[in-house]
Amino acid sequence: MNNTKVTDASLVRDYLEGNENALGTLISRHQQRIYSFIYSKVYDKDISEDIFQDTFIKVIRTLKRGKYNEEGKFLPWVMRIAHNLVIDHFRRNKRMPKFDNSGDFNIFSVLSDGDLNAETQIIKDQIESDVQELIKELPEDQLEVLTMRIYKDMSFKEISDRTGVSINTALGRMRYALINLRKIIEKRNLILTN
Amino acid sequence: MGKLYFKKSSKEEKNVQPRPAKETIEFLLSYSKALNVVEYQNMKFETLLN
């Protein structure tokens, strides 16, 4: 059978009518493009293989359930499914990153324990005391909200109850406090980073 | 030692097109054959035979 003469749409139609070979033709026709697309995003053969498989499982289920209605646009439709699954993969990985230690690079040799060393601790203390001095320049109402929020870890609801202003006003004061603080830092040419 | 620095020629690399494994394609074709969707009163049920 000459694959190039039969359109995707008619292969899909054949498949829906029960011709399983039509699916084989569709897969072999587009496998390279779809797989390359997935591989170009994830750069891992096994993951690409999984996403490719999931893509076509979704395609098969949608077709068999009679939900496919994009006649003549088979490849863009499959590509979109693959694209969404690639995004799902990255979302999942973002929540639970995995480190592959099989290569020359060992992640554990560069991971720190998270504690500050003596130097960074001194810098951190210095920055914190500088900031405490700077916030004294803020207007009283903004200083009050900022202190409650940052230093006393109060919620905006609690701040609103304590100060007698609405939550929105408290939020606004916090926003202006931060804006003004940035302005003060800029005006004094301070660098408050580690 | 020389082998460590051996690199495939770019022509050779270009010929290797990424494509899915044969087993994956076979699995998909078998899955398709095994999957059956039954419709009953506006509901659809999927059954996997064998």
gemmi code that builds the backbone of each chain (N, CA, C; Angstrom):
import gemmi

chains = {
    "A": [
        ("MET", (0.848, -1.212, 0.000), (0.000, 0.000, 0.000), (0.874, 1.248, 0.000)),
        ("ASN", (0.544, 2.179, -0.850), (1.312, 3.412, -0.876), (0.766, 4.388, 0.159)),
        ("ASN", (1.557, 4.566, 1.229), (1.086, 5.363, 2.362), (0.828, 6.814, 2.000)),
        ("THR", (1.609, 7.343, 1.064), (1.526, 8.774, 0.812), (0.215, 9.163, 0.126)),
        ("LYS", (-0.439, 8.216, -0.541), (-1.649, 8.579, -1.279), (-2.896, 8.618, -0.395)),
        ("VAL", (-2.848, 7.875, 0.710), (-4.013, 7.846, 1.604), (-3.871, 8.974, 2.615)),
        ("THR", (-4.892, 9.783, 2.734), (-4.798, 10.906, 3.673), (-4.993, 10.419, 5.109)),
        ("ASP", (-4.527, 11.236, 6.047), (-4.700, 10.900, 7.469), (-6.179, 10.756, 7.801)),
        ("ALA", (-6.968, 11.668, 7.228), (-8.403, 11.672, 7.538), (-9.045, 10.349, 7.135)),
        ("SER", (-8.657, 9.835, 5.958), (-9.299, 8.585, 5.549), (-8.755, 7.400, 6.346)),
        ("LEU", (-7.497, 7.497, 6.772), (-6.957, 6.438, 7.645), (-7.689, 6.434, 8.980)),
        ("VAL", (-7.952, 7.633, 9.502), (-8.694, 7.728, 10.764), (-10.081, 7.117, 10.581)),
        ("ARG", (-10.692, 7.434, 9.443), (-12.026, 6.889, 9.157), (-11.981, 5.352, 9.111)),
        ("ASP", (-10.951, 4.843, 8.400), (-10.787, 3.376, 8.308), (-10.633, 2.770, 9.698)),
        ("TYR", (-9.828, 3.437, 10.501), (-9.567, 2.929, 11.853), (-10.859, 2.893, 12.667)),
        ("LEU", (-11.640, 3.975, 12.534), (-12.900, 4.037, 13.282), (-13.873, 2.956, 12.814)),
        ("GLU", (-13.687, 2.533, 11.554), (-14.562, 1.470, 11.035), (-14.038, 0.082, 11.395)),
        ("GLY", (-12.940, 0.040, 12.118), (-12.453, -1.246, 12.608), (-11.177, -1.762, 11.950)),
        ("ASN", (-10.605, -0.977, 11.030), (-9.371, -1.417, 10.383), (-8.158, -1.052, 11.254)),
        ("GLU", (-7.665, -2.026, 11.997), (-6.556, -1.767, 12.932), (-5.260, -1.426, 12.195)),
        ("ASN", (-5.135, -1.910, 10.969), (-3.901, -1.624, 10.218), (-3.747, -0.128, 9.934)),
        ("ALA", (-4.884, 0.561, 9.861), (-4.835, 2.001, 9.581), (-4.072, 2.736, 10.684)),
        ("LEU", (-4.236, 2.254, 11.930), (-3.519, 2.882, 13.035), (-2.011, 2.676, 12.876)),
        ("GLY", (-1.646, 1.447, 12.472), (-0.228, 1.151, 12.233), (0.360, 2.100, 11.192)),
        ("THR", (-0.406, 2.360, 10.145), (0.065, 3.268, 9.097), (0.216, 4.684, 9.636)),
        ("LEU", (-0.778, 5.108, 10.413), (-0.719, 6.458, 10.986), (0.491, 6.608, 11.910)),
        ("ILE", (0.716, 5.592, 12.736), (1.851, 5.662, 13.665), (3.161, 5.679, 12.899)),
        ("SER", (3.305, 4.758, 11.939), (4.596, 4.710, 11.229), (4.802, 5.960, 10.382)),
        ("ARG", (3.721, 6.572, 9.940), (3.848, 7.795, 9.149), (4.343, 8.973, 9.990)),
        ("HIS", (3.858, 9.057, 11.222), (4.152, 10.245, 12.025), (5.072, 10.004, 13.220)),
        ("GLN", (5.451, 8.753, 13.447), (6.205, 8.428, 14.674), (7.476, 9.266, 14.827)),
        ("GLN", (8.185, 9.430, 13.720), (9.473, 10.113, 13.834), (9.312, 11.582, 14.225)),
        ("ARG", (8.328, 12.219, 13.603), (8.101, 13.633, 13.879), (7.650, 13.848, 15.322)),
        ("ILE", (6.722, 12.998, 15.763), (6.188, 13.151, 17.120), (7.261, 12.817, 18.159)),
        ("TYR", (7.975, 11.711, 17.903), (9.015, 11.304, 18.853), (10.124, 12.362, 18.927)),
        ("SER", (10.528, 12.886, 17.760), (11.588, 13.907, 17.734), (11.157, 15.153, 18.494)),
        ("PHE", (9.880, 15.509, 18.315), (9.351, 16.683, 19.023), (9.471, 16.481, 20.535)),
        ("ILE", (9.046, 15.292, 20.994), (9.093, 15.014, 22.442), (10.547, 14.998, 22.921)),
        ("TYR", (11.405, 14.318, 22.147), (12.814, 14.201, 22.546), (13.490, 15.569, 22.602)),
        ("SER", (13.097, 16.455, 21.667), (13.709, 17.789, 21.638), (13.369, 18.598, 22.886)),
        ("LYS", (12.308, 18.191, 23.578), (11.914, 18.907, 24.801), (12.495, 18.266, 26.053)),
        ("VAL", (12.490, 16.924, 26.106), (12.867, 16.278, 27.375), (14.302, 15.746, 27.392)),
        ("TYR", (14.906, 15.576, 26.212), (16.299, 15.095, 26.107), (16.557, 13.813, 26.893)),
        ("ASP", (15.606, 12.933, 26.908), (15.807, 11.656, 27.590), (15.033, 10.593, 26.817)),
        ("LYS", (15.770, 9.550, 26.432), (15.171, 8.547, 25.553), (14.008, 7.818, 26.242)),
        ("ASP", (14.232, 7.421, 27.496), (13.193, 6.650, 28.196), (11.930, 7.482, 28.433)),
        ("ILE", (12.155, 8.747, 28.835), (10.988, 9.616, 29.089), (10.264, 9.887, 27.779)),
        ("SER", (11.024, 10.104, 26.700), (10.407, 10.341, 25.387), (9.552, 9.143, 24.994)),
        ("GLU", (10.103, 7.967, 25.252), (9.393, 6.720, 24.934), (8.061, 6.666, 25.701)),
        ("ASP", (8.116, 6.998, 26.997), (6.907, 6.982, 27.834), (5.876, 7.987, 27.332)),
        ("ILE", (6.343, 9.201, 27.040), (5.400, 10.244, 26.605), (4.816, 9.891, 25.242)),
        ("PHE", (5.653, 9.330, 24.378), (5.164, 8.903, 23.057), (4.058, 7.855, 23.240)),
        ("GLN", (4.313, 6.907, 24.121), (3.318, 5.853, 24.367), (2.029, 6.433, 24.938)),
        ("ASP", (2.165, 7.314, 25.942), (0.976, 7.932, 26.551), (0.199, 8.745, 25.532)),
        ("THR", (0.935, 9.403, 24.636), (0.279, 10.208, 23.602), (-0.637, 9.330, 22.764)),
        ("PHE", (-0.103, 8.199, 22.305), (-0.924, 7.359, 21.427), (-2.002, 6.590, 22.184)),
        ("ILE", (-1.760, 6.332, 23.460), (-2.838, 5.708, 24.249), (-4.022, 6.673, 24.305)),
        ("LYS", (-3.694, 7.952, 24.488), (-4.746, 8.975, 24.523), (-5.439, 9.074, 23.162)),
        ("VAL", (-4.636, 9.016, 22.105), (-5.188, 9.083, 20.746), (-6.154, 7.915, 20.522)),
        ("ILE", (-5.694, 6.711, 20.876), (-6.512, 5.511, 20.650), (-7.824, 5.594, 21.437)),
        ("ARG", (-7.709, 5.988, 22.711), (-8.919, 6.055, 23.544), (-9.899, 7.096, 23.012)),
        ("THR", (-9.357, 8.251, 22.610), (-10.245, 9.300, 22.092), (-10.936, 8.844, 20.809)),
        ("LEU", (-10.167, 8.218, 19.929), (-10.750, 7.753, 18.668), (-11.819, 6.695, 18.928)),
        ("LYS", (-11.474, 5.739, 19.792), (-12.430, 4.647, 20.037), (-13.688, 5.119, 20.767)),
        ("ARG", (-13.544, 6.202, 21.531), (-14.715, 6.723, 22.228), (-15.548, 7.619, 21.316)),
        ("GLY", (-15.064, 7.811, 20.090), (-15.802, 8.610, 19.109), (-15.773, 10.089, 19.402)),
        ("LYS", (-14.725, 10.542, 20.110), (-14.667, 11.958, 20.482), (-13.810, 12.785, 19.534)),
        ("TYR", (-13.223, 12.139, 18.544), (-12.333, 12.873, 17.621), (-13.173, 13.612, 16.590)),
        ("ASN", (-12.928, 14.920, 16.475), (-13.729, 15.662, 15.494), (-12.899, 16.669, 14.700)),
        ("GLU", (-11.607, 16.408, 14.623), (-10.773, 17.358, 13.884), (-10.346, 16.751, 12.551)),
        ("GLU", (-11.274, 16.575, 11.688), (-10.975, 15.914, 10.418), (-9.900, 16.640, 9.636)),
        ("GLY", (-8.958, 15.877, 9.163), (-7.893, 16.450, 8.333), (-6.783, 17.094, 9.118)),
        ("LYS", (-6.908, 17.078, 10.439), (-5.868, 17.727, 11.249), (-5.301, 16.739, 12.251)),
        ("PHE", (-5.095, 15.542, 11.786), (-4.656, 14.484, 12.706), (-3.317, 14.816, 13.371)),
        ("LEU", (-2.306, 15.142, 12.556), (-0.971, 15.374, 13.123), (-0.943, 16.550, 14.117)),
        ("PRO", (-1.514, 17.727, 13.753), (-1.517, 18.815, 14.748), (-2.203, 18.424, 16.052)),
        ("TRP", (-3.252, 17.622, 15.917), (-3.977, 17.173, 17.112), (-3.087, 16.283, 17.978)),
        ("VAL", (-2.407, 15.332, 17.354), (-1.521, 14.441, 18.118), (-0.360, 15.237, 18.722)),
        ("MET", (0.152, 16.190, 17.946), (1.263, 17.009, 18.452), (0.830, 17.795, 19.690)),
        ("ARG", (-0.421, 18.248, 19.666), (-0.913, 19.021, 20.807), (-1.018, 18.121, 22.054)),
        ("ILE", (-1.465, 16.896, 21.831), (-1.545, 15.956, 22.962), (-0.144, 15.727, 23.515)),
        ("ALA", (0.824, 15.496, 22.600), (2.218, 15.258, 23.017), (2.742, 16.470, 23.788)),
        ("HIS", (2.458, 17.640, 23.258), (2.903, 18.882, 23.891), (2.348, 19.002, 25.314)),
        ("ASN", (1.051, 18.717, 25.461), (0.432, 18.796, 26.795), (1.048, 17.778, 27.755)),
        ("LEU", (1.355, 16.593, 27.240), (1.951, 15.574, 28.103), (3.378, 15.954, 28.495)),
        ("VAL", (4.089, 16.623, 27.596), (5.440, 17.104, 27.925), (5.339, 18.133, 29.054)),
        ("ILE", (4.347, 19.028, 28.941), (4.146, 20.037, 29.990), (3.817, 19.356, 31.321)),
        ("ASP", (2.929, 18.346, 31.257), (2.583, 17.592, 32.471), (3.836, 16.990, 33.099)),
        ("HIS", (4.695, 16.451, 32.229), (5.927, 15.823, 32.721), (6.784, 16.834, 33.476)),
        ("PHE", (6.937, 18.036, 32.892), (7.772, 19.048, 33.546), (7.131, 19.554, 34.835)),
        ("ARG", (5.811, 19.654, 34.825), (5.113, 20.088, 36.041), (5.350, 19.087, 37.165)),
        ("ARG", (5.219, 17.801, 36.803), (5.414, 16.745, 37.788), (6.841, 16.790, 38.326)),
        ("ASN", (7.792, 16.980, 37.430), (9.202, 16.999, 37.814), (9.557, 18.203, 38.657)),
        ("LYS", (8.819, 19.304, 38.415), (9.078, 20.518, 39.177), (8.676, 20.299, 40.632)),
        ("ARG", (7.563, 19.571, 40.781), (7.103, 19.287, 42.142), (8.039, 18.310, 42.838)),
        ("MET", (8.561, 17.368, 42.078), (9.415, 16.341, 42.672), (10.638, 16.118, 41.787)),
        ("PRO", (11.627, 17.027, 41.852), (12.768, 16.897, 40.947), (13.579, 15.640, 41.227)),
        ("LYS", (14.022, 15.026, 40.155), (14.833, 13.814, 40.323), (16.249, 14.136, 39.892)),
        ("PHE", (17.216, 13.593, 40.617), (18.609, 13.818, 40.239), (19.225, 12.520, 39.752)),
        ("ASP", (19.773, 12.607, 38.586), (20.377, 11.429, 37.994), (21.869, 11.451, 38.302)),
        ("ASN", (22.303, 10.466, 39.051), (23.708, 10.463, 39.448), (24.578, 9.545, 38.602)),
        ("SER", (24.041, 9.171, 37.449), (24.778, 8.192, 36.662), (25.965, 8.805, 35.914)),
        ("GLY", (25.931, 10.093, 35.649), (26.990, 10.714, 34.857), (28.216, 11.086, 35.674)),
        ("ASP", (29.110, 11.867, 35.074), (30.324, 12.308, 35.764), (29.988, 13.310, 36.865)),
        ("PHE", (28.936, 14.063, 36.620), (28.564, 15.114, 37.555), (27.748, 14.547, 38.707)),
        ("ASN", (28.191, 14.795, 39.911), (27.456, 14.298, 41.067), (26.847, 15.484, 41.807)),
        ("ILE", (25.534, 15.488, 41.856), (24.825, 16.620, 42.454), (25.186, 16.795, 43.926)),
        ("PHE", (25.497, 15.674, 44.612), (25.754, 15.762, 46.044), (27.104, 16.410, 46.373)),
        ("SER", (27.954, 16.514, 45.341), (29.242, 17.157, 45.602), (29.114, 18.680, 45.596)),
        ("VAL", (28.024, 19.189, 45.054), (27.857, 20.645, 45.042), (26.717, 21.125, 45.929)),
        ("LEU", (25.932, 20.179, 46.430), (24.816, 20.587, 47.300), (25.345, 21.002, 48.664)),
        ("SER", (24.911, 22.147, 49.134), (25.340, 22.547, 50.476), (24.300, 22.067, 51.477)),
        ("ASP", (24.621, 22.130, 52.763), (23.661, 21.657, 53.757), (22.619, 22.713, 54.114)),
        ("GLY", (22.698, 23.878, 53.474), (21.691, 24.904, 53.706), (22.025, 25.842, 54.843)),
        ("ASP", (22.933, 25.440, 55.735), (23.324, 26.324, 56.835), (24.285, 27.398, 56.327)),
        ("LEU", (24.224, 28.536, 56.941), (25.129, 29.608, 56.529), (26.489, 29.418, 57.170)),
        ("ASN", (27.524, 29.782, 56.417), (28.840, 29.742, 57.059), (29.046, 31.066, 57.806)),
        ("ALA", (30.177, 31.197, 58.503), (30.386, 32.361, 59.368), (30.278, 33.671, 58.590)),
        ("GLU", (30.875, 33.702, 57.398), (30.880, 34.938, 56.621), (29.470, 35.351, 56.193)),
        ("THR", (28.736, 34.374, 55.605), (27.385, 34.726, 55.151), (26.468, 35.064, 56.323)),
        ("GLN", (26.722, 34.448, 57.475), (25.910, 34.759, 58.655), (26.133, 36.220, 59.086)),
        ("ILE", (27.405, 36.663, 59.046), (27.717, 38.058, 59.413), (27.045, 39.017, 58.437)),
        ("ILE", (27.136, 38.669, 57.133), (26.518, 39.537, 56.107), (25.011, 39.601, 56.324)),
        ("LYS", (24.419, 38.435, 56.608), (22.966, 38.373, 56.815), (22.557, 39.257, 58.006)),
        ("ASP", (23.322, 39.151, 59.104), (23.013, 39.953, 60.295), (23.121, 41.440, 59.977)),
        ("GLN", (24.166, 41.782, 59.221), (24.386, 43.184, 58.848), (23.211, 43.721, 58.036)),
        ("ILE", (22.785, 42.904, 57.028), (21.664, 43.321, 56.175), (20.405, 43.517, 57.018)),
        ("GLU", (20.166, 42.567, 57.915), (18.952, 42.659, 58.725), (18.959, 43.906, 59.613)),
        ("SER", (20.122, 44.238, 60.164), (20.154, 45.432, 61.022), (20.032, 46.702, 60.169)),
        ("ASP", (20.607, 46.671, 58.932), (20.441, 47.818, 58.015), (18.968, 48.038, 57.686)),
        ("VAL", (18.280, 46.919, 57.381), (16.866, 47.023, 57.010), (16.054, 47.563, 58.186)),
        ("GLN", (16.391, 47.120, 59.390), (15.661, 47.602, 60.570), (15.820, 49.109, 60.752)),
        ("GLU", (16.995, 49.615, 60.391), (17.209, 51.066, 60.453), (16.407, 51.780, 59.375)),
        ("LEU", (16.417, 51.163, 58.165), (15.755, 51.797, 57.018), (14.246, 51.922, 57.202)),
        ("ILE", (13.645, 50.884, 57.753), (12.182, 50.925, 57.849), (11.698, 52.011, 58.811)),
        ("LYS", (12.603, 52.496, 59.644), (12.205, 53.578, 60.574), (11.868, 54.855, 59.824)),
        ("GLU", (12.331, 54.931, 58.564), (12.047, 56.126, 57.764), (10.665, 56.088, 57.126)),
        ("LEU", (10.002, 54.944, 57.204), (8.677, 54.825, 56.581), (7.630, 55.588, 57.390)),
        ("PRO", (6.556, 56.043, 56.724), (5.450, 56.663, 57.465), (4.910, 55.696, 58.517)),
        ("GLU", (4.402, 56.250, 59.602), (3.997, 55.462, 60.762), (3.039, 54.309, 60.405)),
        ("ASP", (1.988, 54.626, 59.581), (0.987, 53.591, 59.280), (1.596, 52.424, 58.492)),
        ("GLN", (2.510, 52.752, 57.564), (3.142, 51.693, 56.766), (4.108, 50.880, 57.631)),
        ("LEU", (4.834, 51.564, 58.479), (5.783, 50.891, 59.375), (5.061, 49.890, 60.282)),
        ("GLU", (3.891, 50.334, 60.752), (3.108, 49.495, 61.652), (2.695, 48.181, 60.967)),
        ("VAL", (2.149, 48.315, 59.735), (1.697, 47.118, 59.006), (2.885, 46.222, 58.667)),
        ("LEU", (3.969, 46.832, 58.188), (5.148, 46.040, 57.796), (5.731, 45.281, 58.990)),
        ("THR", (5.789, 45.951, 60.127), (6.342, 45.293, 61.326), (5.477, 44.104, 61.737)),
        ("MET", (4.151, 44.332, 61.713), (3.259, 43.238, 62.115), (3.364, 42.059, 61.167)),
        ("ARG", (3.448, 42.379, 59.873), (3.462, 41.309, 58.873), (4.790, 40.548, 58.865)),
        ("ILE", (5.888, 41.292, 58.807), (7.203, 40.650, 58.636), (7.791, 40.170, 59.960)),
        ("TYR", (7.772, 41.036, 60.961), (8.472, 40.666, 62.205), (7.576, 39.906, 63.179)),
        ("LYS", (6.272, 40.206, 63.130), (5.392, 39.486, 64.059), (4.629, 38.364, 63.368)),
        ("ASP", (4.847, 38.239, 62.047), (4.262, 37.150, 61.263), (2.736, 37.076, 61.395)),
        ("MET", (2.105, 38.252, 61.447), (0.644, 38.269, 61.582), (0.001, 38.232, 60.201)),
        ("SER", (-1.198, 37.668, 60.131), (-1.901, 37.658, 58.846), (-2.542, 39.031, 58.633)),
        ("PHE", (-2.932, 39.304, 57.377), (-3.547, 40.605, 57.109), (-4.882, 40.747, 57.831)),
        ("LYS", (-5.535, 39.616, 58.074), (-6.791, 39.647, 58.824), (-6.509, 40.130, 60.258)),
        ("GLU", (-5.452, 39.561, 60.853), (-5.097, 39.946, 62.237), (-4.653, 41.407, 62.289)),
        ("ILE", (-3.886, 41.809, 61.245), (-3.425, 43.208, 61.201), (-4.630, 44.145, 61.107)),
        ("SER", (-5.596, 43.729, 60.259), (-6.801, 44.548, 60.088), (-7.557, 44.687, 61.408)),
        ("ASP", (-7.690, 43.560, 62.129), (-8.389, 43.596, 63.424), (-7.652, 44.490, 64.424)),
        ("ARG", (-6.318, 44.358, 64.437), (-5.517, 45.081, 65.427), (-5.502, 46.593, 65.156)),
        ("THR", (-5.378, 46.944, 63.859), (-5.223, 48.377, 63.542), (-6.557, 49.079, 63.304)),
        ("GLY", (-7.625, 48.261, 63.098), (-8.935, 48.870, 62.882), (-9.149, 49.381, 61.465)),
        ("VAL", (-8.303, 48.958, 60.532), (-8.527, 49.327, 59.126), (-8.935, 48.065, 58.364)),
        ("SER", (-9.451, 48.254, 57.141), (-9.875, 47.081, 56.365), (-8.652, 46.298, 55.885)),
        ("ILE", (-8.912, 45.047, 55.478), (-7.806, 44.206, 54.981), (-7.173, 44.869, 53.759)),
        ("ASN", (-8.026, 45.429, 52.890), (-7.499, 46.073, 51.670), (-6.586, 47.246, 51.993)),
        ("THR", (-6.964, 47.999, 53.001), (-6.109, 49.130, 53.399), (-4.774, 48.625, 53.933)),
        ("ALA", (-4.850, 47.556, 54.739), (-3.613, 46.974, 55.278), (-2.721, 46.485, 54.146)),
        ("LEU", (-3.361, 45.816, 53.145), (-2.592, 45.326, 51.985), (-1.946, 46.496, 51.244)),
        ("GLY", (-2.727, 47.563, 51.081), (-2.225, 48.752, 50.377), (-1.053, 49.370, 51.119)),
        ("ARG", (-1.161, 49.435, 52.432), (-0.073, 50.021, 53.241), (1.202, 49.175, 53.131)),
        ("MET", (0.992, 47.847, 53.126), (2.145, 46.944, 52.988), (2.812, 47.174, 51.634)),
        ("ARG", (1.976, 47.308, 50.602), (2.504, 47.501, 49.242), (3.312, 48.799, 49.181)),
        ("TYR", (2.731, 49.864, 49.716), (3.441, 51.153, 49.678), (4.688, 51.130, 50.553)),
        ("ALA", (4.616, 50.368, 51.645), (5.797, 50.253, 52.503), (6.953, 49.643, 51.720)),
        ("LEU", (6.662, 48.591, 50.951), (7.719, 47.925, 50.181), (8.236, 48.839, 49.067)),
        ("ILE", (7.279, 49.538, 48.405), (7.687, 50.458, 47.327), (8.608, 51.541, 47.895)),
        ("ASN", (8.187, 52.107, 49.028), (8.986, 53.187, 49.632), (10.338, 52.691, 50.127)),
        ("LEU", (10.318, 51.454, 50.651), (11.575, 50.877, 51.122), (12.562, 50.732, 49.966)),
        ("ARG", (12.044, 50.274, 48.827), (12.911, 50.149, 47.637), (13.464, 51.506, 47.230)),
        ("LYS", (12.597, 52.524, 47.317), (13.029, 53.879, 46.937), (14.154, 54.360, 47.855)),
        ("ILE", (13.987, 54.096, 49.147), (15.010, 54.524, 50.120), (16.333, 53.819, 49.823)),
        ("ILE", (16.221, 52.495, 49.546), (17.438, 51.711, 49.258), (18.128, 52.251, 48.007)),
        ("GLU", (17.298, 52.572, 46.999), (17.846, 53.090, 45.732), (18.525, 54.447, 45.946)),
        ("LYS", (17.831, 55.288, 46.723), (18.344, 56.642, 46.965), (19.698, 56.605, 47.675)),
        ("ARG", (19.843, 55.638, 48.553), (21.098, 55.542, 49.314), (22.140, 54.660, 48.648)),
        ("ASN", (21.778, 54.158, 47.478), (22.701, 53.294, 46.735), (23.167, 52.079, 47.541)),
        ("LEU", (22.226, 51.478, 48.228), (22.609, 50.335, 49.067), (22.446, 49.026, 48.299)),
        ("ILE", (23.293, 48.076, 48.594), (23.134, 46.733, 48.015), (22.869, 45.776, 49.166)),
        ("LEU", (21.633, 45.312, 49.236), (21.266, 44.472, 50.373), (21.088, 43.022, 49.941)),
        ("THR", (22.123, 42.475, 49.323), (22.049, 41.056, 48.953), (23.282, 40.346, 49.454)),
        ("ASN", (23.143, 39.048, 49.573), (24.250, 38.236, 50.060), (25.294, 38.018, 48.969)),
    ],
    "B": [
        ("MET", (44.121, 4.827, 24.467), (43.946, 6.233, 24.843), (43.230, 6.992, 23.737)),
        ("GLY", (43.673, 6.703, 22.508), (43.084, 7.381, 21.348), (41.583, 7.166, 21.276)),
        ("LYS", (41.150, 5.980, 21.738), (39.726, 5.651, 21.650), (38.873, 6.600, 22.491)),
        ("LEU", (39.451, 7.080, 23.575), (38.709, 7.978, 24.452), (38.315, 9.264, 23.738)),
        ("TYR", (39.143, 9.651, 22.807), (38.886, 10.909, 22.114), (38.189, 10.710, 20.777)),
        ("PHE", (37.850, 9.465, 20.511), (37.197, 9.197, 19.235), (35.779, 9.752, 19.250)),
        ("LYS", (35.475, 10.483, 18.218), (34.133, 11.047, 18.128), (33.520, 10.624, 16.811)),
        ("LYS", (32.256, 10.262, 16.846), (31.590, 9.876, 15.597), (31.564, 11.054, 14.636)),
        ("SER", (31.698, 10.765, 13.368), (31.640, 11.854, 12.392), (30.227, 12.423, 12.379)),
        ("SER", (30.130, 13.686, 12.028), (28.804, 14.321, 12.067), (27.854, 13.662, 11.081)),
        ("LYS", (28.404, 13.128, 9.984), (27.562, 12.472, 8.983), (26.897, 11.237, 9.599)),
        ("GLU", (27.734, 10.500, 10.360), (27.245, 9.296, 11.009), (26.151, 9.637, 12.028)),
        ("GLU", (26.368, 10.740, 12.760), (25.395, 11.147, 13.777), (24.068, 11.559, 13.158)),
        ("LYS", (24.185, 12.217, 12.005), (22.967, 12.714, 11.364), (22.052, 11.582, 10.927)),
        ("ASN", (22.679, 10.437, 10.613), (21.891, 9.312, 10.128), (21.045, 8.671, 11.223)),
        ("VAL", (21.426, 8.911, 12.483), (20.673, 8.312, 13.592), (19.471, 9.205, 13.899)),
        ("GLN", (18.327, 8.808, 13.381), (17.118, 9.593, 13.609), (16.430, 9.083, 14.858)),
        ("PRO", (16.060, 9.965, 15.780), (15.372, 9.467, 16.971), (13.990, 8.927, 16.609)),
        ("ARG", (13.744, 7.744, 17.008), (12.414, 7.175, 16.792), (12.084, 6.211, 17.928)),
        ("PRO", (10.813, 5.967, 18.171), (10.443, 5.101, 19.294), (10.860, 3.651, 19.061)),
        ("ALA", (10.970, 2.916, 20.141), (11.365, 1.508, 20.048), (10.263, 0.691, 19.389)),
        ("LYS", (10.688, -0.393, 18.755), (9.740, -1.284, 18.079), (8.712, -1.830, 19.072)),
        ("GLU", (9.197, -2.103, 20.294), (8.313, -2.671, 21.322), (7.185, -1.707, 21.675)),
        ("THR", (7.524, -0.417, 21.685), (6.502, 0.591, 22.018), (5.397, 0.577, 20.969)),
        ("ILE", (5.800, 0.537, 19.705), (4.812, 0.530, 18.615), (3.954, -0.736, 18.705)),
        ("GLU", (4.633, -1.861, 18.967), (3.890, -3.130, 19.069), (2.890, -3.083, 20.218)),
        ("PHE", (3.342, -2.501, 21.335), (2.452, -2.383, 22.489), (1.206, -1.557, 22.116)),
        ("LEU", (1.434, -0.435, 21.423), (0.326, 0.449, 21.064), (-0.667, -0.262, 20.138)),
        ("LEU", (-0.133, -1.013, 19.181), (-1.021, -1.716, 18.245), (-1.816, -2.801, 18.980)),
        ("SER", (-1.146, -3.486, 19.921), (-1.849, -4.517, 20.690), (-2.893, -3.878, 21.608)),
        ("TYR", (-2.521, -2.739, 22.193), (-3.452, -2.036, 23.080), (-4.703, -1.643, 22.300)),
        ("SER", (-4.474, -1.135, 21.098), (-5.592, -0.706, 20.260), (-6.512, -1.875, 19.935)),
        ("LYS", (-5.884, -3.021, 19.637), (-6.702, -4.196, 19.300), (-7.496, -4.679, 20.513)),
        ("ALA", (-6.873, -4.558, 21.696), (-7.510, -5.088, 22.896), (-8.590, -4.155, 23.456)),
        ("LEU", (-8.474, -2.878, 23.151), (-9.406, -1.905, 23.746), (-10.760, -1.924, 23.035)),
        ("ASN", (-11.781, -2.018, 23.829), (-13.133, -2.017, 23.281), (-13.991, -1.045, 24.082)),
        ("VAL", (-14.686, -0.185, 23.385), (-15.542, 0.781, 24.083), (-16.995, 0.390, 23.856)),
        ("VAL", (-17.685, 0.191, 24.965), (-19.093, -0.203, 24.879), (-19.950, 0.965, 25.344)),
        ("GLU", (-20.971, 1.277, 24.557), (-21.840, 2.394, 24.921), (-23.143, 1.850, 25.486)),
        ("TYR", (-23.530, 2.404, 26.613), (-24.785, 1.972, 27.215), (-25.460, 3.183, 27.851)),
        ("GLN", (-26.596, 3.554, 27.327), (-27.383, 4.680, 27.843), (-26.530, 5.919, 28.128)),
        ("ASN", (-25.967, 6.506, 27.100), (-25.138, 7.711, 27.194), (-23.857, 7.533, 28.008)),
        ("MET", (-23.566, 6.320, 28.391), (-22.322, 6.079, 29.136), (-21.416, 5.209, 28.278)),
        ("LYS", (-20.104, 5.450, 28.433), (-19.162, 4.645, 27.657), (-18.260, 3.859, 28.603)),
        ("PHE", (-18.153, 2.587, 28.342), (-17.316, 1.729, 29.175), (-16.166, 1.187, 28.352)),
        ("GLU", (-14.986, 1.242, 28.925), (-13.817, 0.695, 28.225), (-13.513, -0.693, 28.759)),
        ("THR", (-13.285, -1.619, 27.852), (-12.859, -2.954, 28.293), (-11.580, -3.326, 27.568)),
        ("LEU", (-10.669, -3.913, 28.307), (-9.416, -4.379, 27.694), (-9.460, -5.886, 27.621)),
        ("LEU", (-9.567, -6.417, 26.423), (-9.618, -7.871, 26.266), (-8.181, -8.409, 26.319)),
        ("ASN", (-8.059, -9.619, 26.679), (-6.789, -10.377, 26.875), (-5.669, -9.691, 27.640)),
    ],
}
model = gemmi.Model(1)
for chain_id, residues in chains.items():
    chain = gemmi.Chain(chain_id)
    for i, (resn, *xyz) in enumerate(residues, 1):
        res = gemmi.Residue()
        res.name, res.seqid = resn, gemmi.SeqId(i, " ")
        for name, pos in zip(("N", "CA", "C"), xyz):
            atom = gemmi.Atom()
            atom.name, atom.element = name, gemmi.Element(name[0])
            atom.pos, atom.b_iso = gemmi.Position(*pos), 0.0
            res.add_atom(atom)
        chain.add_residue(res)
    model.add_chain(chain)
structure = gemmi.Structure()
structure.add_model(model)
structure.setup_entities()
